[in-house]
Each structure stands twice: as structure tokens, then as C-alpha cells.
Amino acid sequence: MRPLVCDHLVVGAGLLGLATADHLLRRGADSVLVVERRSSPNGGRPGEVGAILRCTAPALTEAEERGRLLLTSGADYLDHDFLSEGSGYRRLGSIGETSHPSAGTAFEELTGEQAAERFPGLLSAEFSGRFHAEDGTLDTMGLLTALHARVRAQGGRVLFDAELQQLTEEEGTVRFQAGVRSGRAGRVLLAAGPRNPRLLELVGVRADWALEEVHSFRVGTPEIPGPVIRLEEPPGGSPRGVLLPRALREWDLEVSRPQSGDEEPTVDWSLLEALREEWGGRLPWLRDSDVRKARAHSRLALDPREPILTSRGGRTLAGGAFGAHGLSLFPAVAEQLAERALGEVDPLAGILEDPD
């Protein structure tokens, strides 16, 4: 079997990995190879919905603004209208009880009575909080499919069922083993989410990114429309949970907490019961909602510092510590990863624009 040879190896065919590959190709990179341990982009979960939420970390404000610009530009970003209103992207707004600073973003303060009047049947008069009108949800599987098609159409290669197992930096190159294939690359860009810290150790980098568990429960409800609801720990704690409207009669409840150890988490049903008990007065419908699906997975927790790490040899880059704000941040971080790999720093050039 012939060795794999490329200028840029992207590890991970999730949103960050495919967007990075797309950006490299649009910038004129000669050869781009994406390797993914699963058999399809992001595990192939059809209809997956993610939240586009405001990030309160001031260090990431610029990246979030850029990420939202790239996402909401829709037609230019994907060469079709997938992200336009009424399709994959739904600008529903988000509301949450919080004492967080708002990092300069515009919001509307609602009393409990105003919140209950605006969202009848969804919030009780005990729920007061900040409403961010620009937040919403996104069909992530549709976006992954579109990005995958773009990468392939531009000549990028995507290799599935190929988990990265070995990574060694040498003079002028990086040698790797992906699945049963070996190869070498000029640069490696890690976009493998919770596996990034372990992969960085292969090139001598100790990343202090923390892992968190995400426990997701799909609940049935009355016919109640959005917005996204952030369930946060007062006073001013990090988000405890997020309620995402999927469709009529269905919501996804995502609960996050720090992860101890490296093993994949299993569903902890006590988290659901604790949230029901804590929020039952403000969200009466949640208390008695039926659970239709449940799963648990790991992700990198939000790191409010520099979201990209570089190896000592400079040939391996890694990004992706976004926590619950991945959909807001990944387009800008993909842009930064590609710029660094290509030796470019141009804040005005990006995934949207074709290079001159």
C-alpha cells in the first residue's frame, strides 16, 4: 500500500476540520488530506442540532464576531442558501438567567412577567433573564455534508475509518500513521476535539485543555416554539444546561459537567432529575416531559485563552477548546488555523472570500 503524502494533514472531519480544509484549499494549498476515525463526517448523526450562543469570555469576543459573520453570510460561505433563514439556520434568540458580563453584546433584559408574556407556556413569571436575539440553532449534519462536498469538489481528499495513531515531527516533515496507512505531511492541523490533547502529546506538547461530559436528553413537550434556553448556575456560574428546540413537540436538553479520567462517559440520569427539580418552577413543562433519547459524550471545555496551540517544531497546530460555543467560534478558528499553516496573517481574508 503506497504511503500517503500531502502538504497539509487535517485530523478530524467535524466542523472545525472540514472548515479548515476548505479554507486551506480556497487559499491555494497544493494538497490537503483529511483523516477521520469514524465512517462519515462527525459520526453521521442525521438531524443533529447545535446551539449558536453568545460567549462571555472577553478574550474570544473577536473570534466570535468573526465566526458569526462567516456563518450568517450564508450563500457565500457554502455557495448555496443552506444557512439562510428557514433552512438549516434558525435565528430563534436565546434567553437565560445570568449575572455574567455580556462581553459587549447587545441583549434585552426581561422581567419574569415580560418573559412569560413573550413566551407563553414556555417560561413562567419566575423566569427573568437576558434575551439575545441573534442566537439560534443550526442543523450541524447538513452543514457537515455541505462542507464535505466543498472539500471534495476542490480536490481535497477525505479518508474515513482512519484513526490517527502515530505522529512524529522530523526535520521539514511530519510522519504519521492513520488506520492502516502511513504517510508524511508538511504540516498537521489537529481538529479532533477531545482527542487533541492526547495527539499533541505525540509531538511533545502538554495541553492543559480540560474535558467535560455532555449528557443529552431528548424530551417531548407541548407544541412550544423557541428560543434556546440557557440554564445557568447563579450567581454567575458557567452554563449548567442548554435547552434546544428541535421541532414541534421535541427539545434537546444538554447538561455539561467537568470530566474526570479519559473514559467515554455514560448517561447520568440524576443530572436530568436535578435540573427538573431546580427549574421545575420556572419551566413547568420540563418537570413532567417524557424522555425519548439519551446519550453522553466528551468535548473540550471552553478555554478563554488562545484557542490554538503550536508544537515546538512548528509543524503541528491544534485548535478547538470551545465548550458549548463551538458553533459560534469554529469558523474563525478554522480561518486562523489555515492562516498559520500557510504563514499568512490577514484578518480580512477568510472562508467567505476567494483569494485574489
DOPAVO-163299 format. One record per residue (C-alpha): x, y, z; residue number from 1; residue in three letters. Coordinates in steps of 0.25 Angstrom, whole numbers, plus 5000, padded with zeros to 4 digits. Last residue first. Layout:
BEGIN
<rec px="X" py="Y" pz="Z" k="NUM" r="ala"/>
...
This chain:
BEGIN
<rec px="4971" py="5150" pz="4979" k="356" r="asp"/>
<rec px="4967" py="5139" pz="4989" k="355" r="pro"/>
<rec px="4952" py="5135" pz="4989" k="354" r="asp"/>
<rec px="4945" py="5141" pz="5001" k="353" r="glu"/>
<rec px="4936" py="5134" pz="5010" k="352" r="leu"/>
<rec px="4946" py="5125" pz="5017" k="351" r="ile"/>
<rec px="4955" py="5137" pz="5021" k="350" r="gly"/>
<rec px="4963" py="5149" pz="5017" k="349" r="ala"/>
<rec px="4961" py="5162" pz="5025" k="348" r="leu"/>
<rec px="4969" py="5157" pz="5037" k="347" r="pro"/>
<rec px="4981" py="5155" pz="5028" k="346" r="asp"/>
<rec px="4992" py="5147" pz="5035" k="345" r="val"/>
<rec px="4998" py="5137" pz="5025" k="344" r="glu"/>
<rec px="5009" py="5126" pz="5028" k="343" r="gly"/>
<rec px="5001" py="5115" pz="5021" k="342" r="leu"/>
<rec px="4999" py="5107" pz="5034" k="341" r="ala"/>
<rec px="4996" py="5120" pz="5042" k="340" r="arg"/>
<rec px="4986" py="5125" pz="5032" k="339" r="glu"/>
<rec px="4979" py="5111" pz="5032" k="338" r="ala"/>
<rec px="4978" py="5110" pz="5047" k="337" r="leu"/>
<rec px="4973" py="5125" pz="5048" k="336" r="gln"/>
<rec px="4962" py="5122" pz="5038" k="335" r="glu"/>
<rec px="4958" py="5109" pz="5045" k="334" r="ala"/>
<rec px="4957" py="5117" pz="5058" k="333" r="val"/>
<rec px="4948" py="5128" pz="5052" k="332" r="ala"/>
<rec px="4938" py="5117" pz="5046" k="331" r="pro"/>
<rec px="4939" py="5109" pz="5059" k="330" r="phe"/>
<rec px="4935" py="5120" pz="5069" k="329" r="leu"/>
<rec px="4920" py="5122" pz="5069" k="328" r="ser"/>
<rec px="4917" py="5107" pz="5066" k="327" r="leu"/>
<rec px="4927" py="5102" pz="5077" k="326" r="gly"/>
<rec px="4921" py="5111" pz="5088" k="325" r="his"/>
<rec px="4917" py="5100" pz="5097" k="324" r="ala"/>
<rec px="4932" py="5097" pz="5100" k="323" r="gly"/>
<rec px="4941" py="5103" pz="5091" k="322" r="phe"/>
<rec px="4954" py="5097" pz="5092" k="321" r="ala"/>
<rec px="4956" py="5094" pz="5077" k="320" r="gly"/>
<rec px="4970" py="5096" pz="5072" k="319" r="gly"/>
<rec px="4983" py="5089" pz="5069" k="318" r="ala"/>
<rec px="4995" py="5092" pz="5061" k="317" r="leu"/>
<rec px="5007" py="5083" pz="5057" k="316" r="thr"/>
<rec px="5019" py="5087" pz="5049" k="315" r="arg"/>
<rec px="5024" py="5098" pz="5058" k="314" r="gly"/>
<rec px="5035" py="5089" pz="5064" k="313" r="gly"/>
<rec px="5031" py="5093" pz="5078" k="312" r="arg"/>
<rec px="5017" py="5090" pz="5075" k="311" r="ser"/>
<rec px="5006" py="5100" pz="5073" k="310" r="thr"/>
<rec px="4993" py="5102" pz="5081" k="309" r="leu"/>
<rec px="4981" py="5110" pz="5076" k="308" r="ile"/>
<rec px="4969" py="5115" pz="5085" k="307" r="pro"/>
<rec px="4978" py="5126" pz="5091" k="306" r="glu"/>
<rec px="4971" py="5128" pz="5105" k="305" r="arg"/>
<rec px="4956" py="5126" pz="5109" k="304" r="pro"/>
<rec px="4957" py="5111" pz="5109" k="303" r="asp"/>
<rec px="4943" py="5105" pz="5108" k="302" r="leu"/>
<rec px="4943" py="5090" pz="5111" k="301" r="ala"/>
<rec px="4947" py="5080" pz="5101" k="300" r="leu"/>
<rec px="4937" py="5070" pz="5098" k="299" r="arg"/>
<rec px="4932" py="5057" pz="5103" k="298" r="ser"/>
<rec px="4920" py="5049" pz="5100" k="297" r="his"/>
<rec px="4907" py="5044" pz="5106" k="296" r="ala"/>
<rec px="4893" py="5039" pz="5101" k="295" r="arg"/>
<rec px="4878" py="5040" pz="5103" k="294" r="ala"/>
<rec px="4866" py="5038" pz="5095" k="293" r="lys"/>
<rec px="4851" py="5039" pz="5096" k="292" r="arg"/>
<rec px="4850" py="5045" pz="5110" k="291" r="val"/>
<rec px="4836" py="5049" pz="5115" k="290" r="asp"/>
<rec px="4833" py="5063" pz="5120" k="289" r="ser"/>
<rec px="4827" py="5064" pz="5134" k="288" r="asp"/>
<rec px="4837" py="5075" pz="5140" k="287" r="arg"/>
<rec px="4841" py="5081" pz="5127" k="286" r="leu"/>
<rec px="4826" py="5087" pz="5125" k="285" r="trp"/>
<rec px="4827" py="5095" pz="5138" k="284" r="pro"/>
<rec px="4839" py="5103" pz="5133" k="283" r="leu"/>
<rec px="4841" py="5113" pz="5144" k="282" r="arg"/>
<rec px="4836" py="5105" pz="5156" k="281" r="gly"/>
<rec px="4842" py="5092" pz="5150" k="280" r="gly"/>
<rec px="4856" py="5098" pz="5149" k="279" r="trp"/>
<rec px="4863" py="5092" pz="5161" k="278" r="glu"/>
<rec px="4855" py="5079" pz="5162" k="277" r="glu"/>
<rec px="4856" py="5077" pz="5147" k="276" r="arg"/>
<rec px="4870" py="5080" pz="5146" k="275" r="leu"/>
<rec px="4873" py="5070" pz="5158" k="274" r="ala"/>
<rec px="4865" py="5059" pz="5151" k="273" r="glu"/>
<rec px="4873" py="5061" pz="5138" k="272" r="leu"/>
<rec px="4886" py="5061" pz="5145" k="271" r="leu"/>
<rec px="4882" py="5048" pz="5152" k="270" r="ser"/>
<rec px="4880" py="5041" pz="5139" k="269" r="trp"/>
<rec px="4895" py="5040" pz="5137" k="268" r="asp"/>
<rec px="4898" py="5035" pz="5123" k="267" r="val"/>
<rec px="4911" py="5028" pz="5121" k="266" r="thr"/>
<rec px="4924" py="5036" pz="5119" k="265" r="pro"/>
<rec px="4935" py="5032" pz="5110" k="264" r="glu"/>
<rec px="4948" py="5028" pz="5118" k="263" r="glu"/>
<rec px="4959" py="5038" pz="5119" k="262" r="asp"/>
<rec px="4958" py="5042" pz="5134" k="261" r="gly"/>
<rec px="4950" py="5052" pz="5141" k="260" r="ser"/>
<rec px="4940" py="5060" pz="5133" k="259" r="gln"/>
<rec px="4935" py="5074" pz="5137" k="258" r="pro"/>
<rec px="4920" py="5076" pz="5135" k="257" r="arg"/>
<rec px="4911" py="5078" pz="5124" k="256" r="ser"/>
<rec px="4895" py="5077" pz="5122" k="255" r="val"/>
<rec px="4889" py="5077" pz="5108" k="254" r="glu"/>
<rec px="4874" py="5077" pz="5108" k="253" r="leu"/>
<rec px="4869" py="5074" pz="5093" k="252" r="asp"/>
<rec px="4854" py="5079" pz="5090" k="251" r="trp"/>
<rec px="4843" py="5072" pz="5083" k="250" r="glu"/>
<rec px="4828" py="5075" pz="5082" k="249" r="arg"/>
<rec px="4829" py="5083" pz="5069" k="248" r="leu"/>
<rec px="4844" py="5083" pz="5065" k="247" r="ala"/>
<rec px="4858" py="5083" pz="5070" k="246" r="arg"/>
<rec px="4857" py="5094" pz="5081" k="245" r="pro"/>
<rec px="4870" py="5094" pz="5089" k="244" r="leu"/>
<rec px="4870" py="5094" pz="5104" k="243" r="leu"/>
<rec px="4884" py="5097" pz="5110" k="242" r="val"/>
<rec px="4890" py="5093" pz="5123" k="241" r="gly"/>
<rec px="4899" py="5096" pz="5134" k="240" r="arg"/>
<rec px="4905" py="5108" pz="5128" k="239" r="pro"/>
<rec px="4917" py="5114" pz="5136" k="238" r="ser"/>
<rec px="4914" py="5121" pz="5149" k="237" r="gly"/>
<rec px="4910" py="5136" pz="5150" k="236" r="gly"/>
<rec px="4902" py="5134" pz="5163" k="235" r="pro"/>
<rec px="4894" py="5126" pz="5159" k="234" r="pro"/>
<rec px="4896" py="5114" pz="5152" k="233" r="glu"/>
<rec px="4891" py="5114" pz="5137" k="232" r="glu"/>
<rec px="4880" py="5108" pz="5130" k="231" r="leu"/>
<rec px="4881" py="5114" pz="5116" k="230" r="arg"/>
<rec px="4868" py="5114" pz="5108" k="229" r="ile"/>
<rec px="4868" py="5114" pz="5092" k="228" r="val"/>
<rec px="4856" py="5121" pz="5088" k="227" r="pro"/>
<rec px="4847" py="5114" pz="5084" k="226" r="gly"/>
<rec px="4833" py="5109" pz="5080" k="225" r="pro"/>
<rec px="4824" py="5101" pz="5089" k="224" r="ile"/>
<rec px="4815" py="5090" pz="5084" k="223" r="glu"/>
<rec px="4815" py="5082" pz="5097" k="222" r="pro"/>
<rec px="4827" py="5075" pz="5101" k="221" r="thr"/>
<rec px="4835" py="5062" pz="5098" k="220" r="gly"/>
<rec px="4850" py="5062" pz="5103" k="219" r="val"/>
<rec px="4862" py="5058" pz="5096" k="218" r="arg"/>
<rec px="4873" py="5056" pz="5107" k="217" r="phe"/>
<rec px="4888" py="5060" pz="5105" k="216" r="ser"/>
<rec px="4899" py="5058" pz="5115" k="215" r="his"/>
<rec px="4911" py="5065" pz="5111" k="214" r="val"/>
<rec px="4924" py="5062" pz="5119" k="213" r="glu"/>
<rec px="4935" py="5072" pz="5120" k="212" r="glu"/>
<rec px="4950" py="5071" pz="5117" k="211" r="leu"/>
<rec px="4960" py="5081" pz="5121" k="210" r="ala"/>
<rec px="4971" py="5087" pz="5112" k="209" r="trp"/>
<rec px="4984" py="5087" pz="5119" k="208" r="asp"/>
<rec px="4992" py="5083" pz="5106" k="207" r="ala"/>
<rec px="5005" py="5076" pz="5108" k="206" r="arg"/>
<rec px="5013" py="5077" pz="5095" k="205" r="val"/>
<rec px="5023" py="5066" pz="5092" k="204" r="gly"/>
<rec px="5019" py="5063" pz="5078" k="203" r="val"/>
<rec px="5011" py="5050" pz="5082" k="202" r="leu"/>
<rec px="5006" py="5058" pz="5094" k="201" r="glu"/>
<rec px="4998" py="5067" pz="5084" k="200" r="leu"/>
<rec px="4990" py="5055" pz="5080" k="199" r="leu"/>
<rec px="4986" py="5052" pz="5094" k="198" r="arg"/>
<rec px="4982" py="5067" pz="5096" k="197" r="pro"/>
<rec px="4974" py="5067" pz="5083" k="196" r="asn"/>
<rec px="4966" py="5055" pz="5085" k="195" r="arg"/>
<rec px="4954" py="5063" pz="5092" k="194" r="pro"/>
<rec px="4952" py="5071" pz="5079" k="193" r="gly"/>
<rec px="4960" py="5064" pz="5067" k="192" r="ala"/>
<rec px="4963" py="5077" pz="5059" k="191" r="ala"/>
<rec px="4978" py="5075" pz="5059" k="190" r="leu"/>
<rec px="4985" py="5082" pz="5047" k="189" r="leu"/>
<rec px="4998" py="5075" pz="5042" k="188" r="val"/>
<rec px="5008" py="5081" pz="5034" k="187" r="arg"/>
<rec px="5018" py="5077" pz="5022" k="186" r="gly"/>
<rec px="5012" py="5063" pz="5023" k="185" r="ala"/>
<rec px="5017" py="5049" pz="5023" k="184" r="arg"/>
<rec px="5010" py="5035" pz="5022" k="183" r="gly"/>
<rec px="5005" py="5022" pz="5028" k="182" r="ser"/>
<rec px="4992" py="5015" pz="5025" k="181" r="arg"/>
<rec px="4986" py="5004" pz="5033" k="180" r="val"/>
<rec px="4978" py="5014" pz="5041" k="179" r="gly"/>
<rec px="4985" py="5027" pz="5041" k="178" r="ala"/>
<rec px="5000" py="5026" pz="5044" k="177" r="gln"/>
<rec px="5008" py="5039" pz="5043" k="176" r="phe"/>
<rec px="5022" py="5045" pz="5039" k="175" r="arg"/>
<rec px="5023" py="5060" pz="5040" k="174" r="val"/>
<rec px="5033" py="5068" pz="5031" k="173" r="thr"/>
<rec px="5044" py="5078" pz="5030" k="172" r="gly"/>
<rec px="5053" py="5072" pz="5040" k="171" r="glu"/>
<rec px="5045" py="5062" pz="5047" k="170" r="glu"/>
<rec px="5032" py="5062" pz="5055" k="169" r="glu"/>
<rec px="5025" py="5049" pz="5059" k="168" r="thr"/>
<rec px="5011" py="5046" pz="5059" k="167" r="leu"/>
<rec px="5005" py="5032" pz="5062" k="166" r="gln"/>
<rec px="4991" py="5026" pz="5064" k="165" r="gln"/>
<rec px="4982" py="5035" pz="5055" k="164" r="leu"/>
<rec px="4969" py="5028" pz="5053" k="163" r="glu"/>
<rec px="4966" py="5024" pz="5039" k="162" r="ala"/>
<rec px="4952" py="5019" pz="5037" k="161" r="asp"/>
<rec px="4950" py="5031" pz="5027" k="160" r="phe"/>
<rec px="4960" py="5037" pz="5017" k="159" r="leu"/>
<rec px="4956" py="5051" pz="5011" k="158" r="val"/>
<rec px="4964" py="5056" pz="5000" k="157" r="arg"/>
<rec px="4963" py="5071" pz="4995" k="156" r="gly"/>
<rec px="4962" py="5074" pz="4981" k="155" r="gly"/>
<rec px="4953" py="5086" pz="4982" k="154" r="gln"/>
<rec px="4940" py="5078" pz="4980" k="153" r="ala"/>
<rec px="4944" py="5068" pz="4991" k="152" r="arg"/>
<rec px="4945" py="5080" pz="5001" k="151" r="val"/>
<rec px="4932" py="5086" pz="4996" k="150" r="arg"/>
<rec px="4925" py="5073" pz="4998" k="149" r="ala"/>
<rec px="4930" py="5071" pz="5012" k="148" r="his"/>
<rec px="4926" py="5085" pz="5015" k="147" r="leu"/>
<rec px="4912" py="5083" pz="5011" k="146" r="ala"/>
<rec px="4910" py="5070" pz="5018" k="145" r="thr"/>
<rec px="4916" py="5076" pz="5031" k="144" r="leu"/>
<rec px="4906" py="5087" pz="5030" k="143" r="leu"/>
<rec px="4894" py="5078" pz="5028" k="142" r="gly"/>
<rec px="4899" py="5070" pz="5040" k="141" r="met"/>
<rec px="4900" py="5082" pz="5048" k="140" r="thr"/>
<rec px="4886" py="5087" pz="5047" k="139" r="asp"/>
<rec px="4888" py="5100" pz="5053" k="138" r="leu"/>
<rec px="4881" py="5107" pz="5065" k="137" r="thr"/>
<rec px="4879" py="5121" pz="5070" k="136" r="gly"/>
<rec px="4885" py="5134" pz="5075" k="135" r="asp"/>
<rec px="4884" py="5148" pz="5069" k="134" r="glu"/>
<rec px="4872" py="5152" pz="5078" k="133" r="ala"/>
<rec px="4880" py="5151" pz="5091" k="132" r="his"/>
<rec px="4870" py="5151" pz="5103" k="131" r="phe"/>
<rec px="4875" py="5153" pz="5117" k="130" r="arg"/>
<rec px="4867" py="5148" pz="5129" k="129" r="gly"/>
<rec px="4855" py="5146" pz="5137" k="128" r="ser"/>
<rec px="4848" py="5133" pz="5140" k="127" r="phe"/>
<rec px="4838" py="5133" pz="5151" k="126" r="glu"/>
<rec px="4827" py="5138" pz="5143" k="125" r="ala"/>
<rec px="4827" py="5124" pz="5136" k="124" r="ser"/>
<rec px="4834" py="5121" pz="5123" k="123" r="leu"/>
<rec px="4830" py="5112" pz="5111" k="122" r="leu"/>
<rec px="4814" py="5113" pz="5112" k="121" r="gly"/>
<rec px="4814" py="5127" pz="5108" k="120" r="pro"/>
<rec px="4828" py="5132" pz="5102" k="119" r="phe"/>
<rec px="4826" py="5147" pz="5101" k="118" r="arg"/>
<rec px="4816" py="5148" pz="5113" k="117" r="glu"/>
<rec px="4825" py="5139" pz="5122" k="116" r="ala"/>
<rec px="4837" py="5147" pz="5119" k="115" r="ala"/>
<rec px="4831" py="5160" pz="5121" k="114" r="gln"/>
<rec px="4825" py="5155" pz="5135" k="113" r="glu"/>
<rec px="4839" py="5150" pz="5139" k="112" r="gly"/>
<rec px="4846" py="5163" pz="5135" k="111" r="thr"/>
<rec px="4853" py="5163" pz="5122" k="110" r="leu"/>
<rec px="4867" py="5170" pz="5120" k="109" r="glu"/>
<rec px="4869" py="5171" pz="5105" k="108" r="glu"/>
<rec px="4883" py="5168" pz="5099" k="107" r="phe"/>
<rec px="4894" py="5174" pz="5091" k="106" r="ala"/>
<rec px="4908" py="5168" pz="5092" k="105" r="thr"/>
<rec px="4919" py="5176" pz="5099" k="104" r="gly"/>
<rec px="4925" py="5164" pz="5107" k="103" r="ala"/>
<rec px="4911" py="5161" pz="5113" k="102" r="ser"/>
<rec px="4916" py="5161" pz="5128" k="101" r="pro"/>
<rec px="4910" py="5148" pz="5134" k="100" r="his"/>
<rec px="4899" py="5150" pz="5145" k="99" r="ser"/>
<rec px="4890" py="5140" pz="5138" k="98" r="thr"/>
<rec px="4876" py="5135" pz="5136" k="97" r="glu"/>
<rec px="4876" py="5131" pz="5121" k="96" r="gly"/>
<rec px="4869" py="5134" pz="5108" k="95" r="ile"/>
<rec px="4873" py="5131" pz="5094" k="94" r="ser"/>
<rec px="4869" py="5136" pz="5080" k="93" r="gly"/>
<rec px="4861" py="5128" pz="5070" k="92" r="leu"/>
<rec px="4870" py="5130" pz="5058" k="91" r="arg"/>
<rec px="4869" py="5117" pz="5051" k="90" r="arg"/>
<rec px="4880" py="5112" pz="5042" k="89" r="tyr"/>
<rec px="4878" py="5100" pz="5034" k="88" r="gly"/>
<rec px="4866" py="5105" pz="5025" k="87" r="ser"/>
<rec px="4856" py="5116" pz="5029" k="86" r="gly"/>
<rec px="4866" py="5127" pz="5030" k="85" r="glu"/>
<rec px="4878" py="5125" pz="5021" k="84" r="ser"/>
<rec px="4889" py="5115" pz="5025" k="83" r="leu"/>
<rec px="4887" py="5105" pz="5013" k="82" r="phe"/>
<rec px="4886" py="5116" pz="5003" k="81" r="asp"/>
<rec px="4897" py="5112" pz="4994" k="80" r="his"/>
<rec px="4911" py="5115" pz="4991" k="79" r="asp"/>
<rec px="4915" py="5110" pz="5005" k="78" r="leu"/>
<rec px="4920" py="5123" pz="5011" k="77" r="tyr"/>
<rec px="4915" py="5132" pz="5001" k="76" r="asp"/>
<rec px="4901" py="5127" pz="5002" k="75" r="ala"/>
<rec px="4900" py="5128" pz="5017" k="74" r="gly"/>
<rec px="4907" py="5141" pz="5022" k="73" r="ser"/>
<rec px="4902" py="5137" pz="5035" k="72" r="thr"/>
<rec px="4913" py="5127" pz="5038" k="71" r="leu"/>
<rec px="4925" py="5135" pz="5034" k="70" r="leu"/>
<rec px="4920" py="5147" pz="5041" k="69" r="leu"/>
<rec px="4917" py="5139" pz="5053" k="68" r="arg"/>
<rec px="4931" py="5133" pz="5054" k="67" r="gly"/>
<rec px="4937" py="5147" pz="5052" k="66" r="arg"/>
<rec px="4929" py="5153" pz="5064" k="65" r="glu"/>
<rec px="4932" py="5140" pz="5072" k="64" r="glu"/>
<rec px="4947" py="5141" pz="5069" k="63" r="ala"/>
<rec px="4947" py="5156" pz="5073" k="62" r="glu"/>
<rec px="4940" py="5153" pz="5086" k="61" r="thr"/>
<rec px="4949" py="5141" pz="5090" k="60" r="leu"/>
<rec px="4957" py="5148" pz="5100" k="59" r="ala"/>
<rec px="4945" py="5154" pz="5106" k="58" r="pro"/>
<rec px="4939" py="5141" pz="5110" k="57" r="ala"/>
<rec px="4924" py="5142" pz="5111" k="56" r="thr"/>
<rec px="4921" py="5134" pz="5098" k="55" r="cys"/>
<rec px="4908" py="5137" pz="5092" k="54" r="arg"/>
<rec px="4901" py="5124" pz="5087" k="53" r="leu"/>
<rec px="4899" py="5117" pz="5074" k="52" r="ile"/>
<rec px="4893" py="5104" pz="5079" k="51" r="ala"/>
<rec px="4894" py="5091" pz="5071" k="50" r="gly"/>
<rec px="4884" py="5082" pz="5064" k="49" r="val"/>
<rec px="4887" py="5068" pz="5059" k="48" r="glu"/>
<rec px="4877" py="5064" pz="5048" k="47" r="gly"/>
<rec px="4885" py="5052" pz="5044" k="46" r="pro"/>
<rec px="4896" py="5047" pz="5053" k="45" r="arg"/>
<rec px="4907" py="5042" pz="5043" k="44" r="gly"/>
<rec px="4919" py="5040" pz="5053" k="43" r="gly"/>
<rec px="4924" py="5054" pz="5051" k="42" r="asn"/>
<rec px="4926" py="5053" pz="5036" k="41" r="pro"/>
<rec px="4926" py="5038" pz="5032" k="40" r="ser"/>
<rec px="4932" py="5025" pz="5035" k="39" r="ser"/>
<rec px="4939" py="5029" pz="5048" k="38" r="arg"/>
<rec px="4954" py="5031" pz="5051" k="37" r="arg"/>
<rec px="4955" py="5043" pz="5041" k="36" r="glu"/>
<rec px="4966" py="5047" pz="5032" k="35" r="val"/>
<rec px="4966" py="5060" pz="5024" k="34" r="val"/>
<rec px="4977" py="5061" pz="5013" k="33" r="leu"/>
<rec px="4980" py="5075" pz="5007" k="32" r="val"/>
<rec px="4990" py="5076" pz="4995" k="31" r="ser"/>
<rec px="4994" py="5089" pz="4988" k="30" r="asp"/>
<rec px="4988" py="5099" pz="4997" k="29" r="ala"/>
<rec px="4982" py="5111" pz="4989" k="28" r="gly"/>
<rec px="4975" py="5119" pz="4999" k="27" r="arg"/>
<rec px="4962" py="5113" pz="4996" k="26" r="arg"/>
<rec px="4968" py="5099" pz="4998" k="25" r="leu"/>
<rec px="4973" py="5103" pz="5012" k="24" r="leu"/>
<rec px="4959" py="5109" pz="5016" k="23" r="his"/>
<rec px="4952" py="5097" pz="5012" k="22" r="asp"/>
<rec px="4962" py="5088" pz="5020" k="21" r="ala"/>
<rec px="4960" py="5097" pz="5032" k="20" r="thr"/>
<rec px="4945" py="5097" pz="5030" k="19" r="ala"/>
<rec px="4945" py="5081" pz="5029" k="18" r="leu"/>
<rec px="4954" py="5080" pz="5042" k="17" r="gly"/>
<rec px="4946" py="5090" pz="5050" k="16" r="leu"/>
<rec px="4932" py="5085" pz="5046" k="15" r="leu"/>
<rec px="4936" py="5070" pz="5048" k="14" r="gly"/>
<rec px="4945" py="5062" pz="5039" k="13" r="ala"/>
<rec px="4957" py="5061" pz="5049" k="12" r="gly"/>
<rec px="4972" py="5061" pz="5046" k="11" r="val"/>
<rec px="4975" py="5071" pz="5035" k="10" r="val"/>
<rec px="4988" py="5067" pz="5028" k="9" r="leu"/>
<rec px="4994" py="5078" pz="5020" k="8" r="his"/>
<rec px="5005" py="5077" pz="5009" k="7" r="asp"/>
<rec px="5001" py="5063" pz="5006" k="6" r="cys"/>
<rec px="5007" py="5049" pz="5004" k="5" r="val"/>
<rec px="5000" py="5036" pz="5008" k="4" r="leu"/>
<rec px="5009" py="5024" pz="5007" k="3" r="pro"/>
<rec px="5006" py="5013" pz="4996" k="2" r="arg"/>
<rec px="5000" py="5000" pz="5000" k="1" r="met"/>
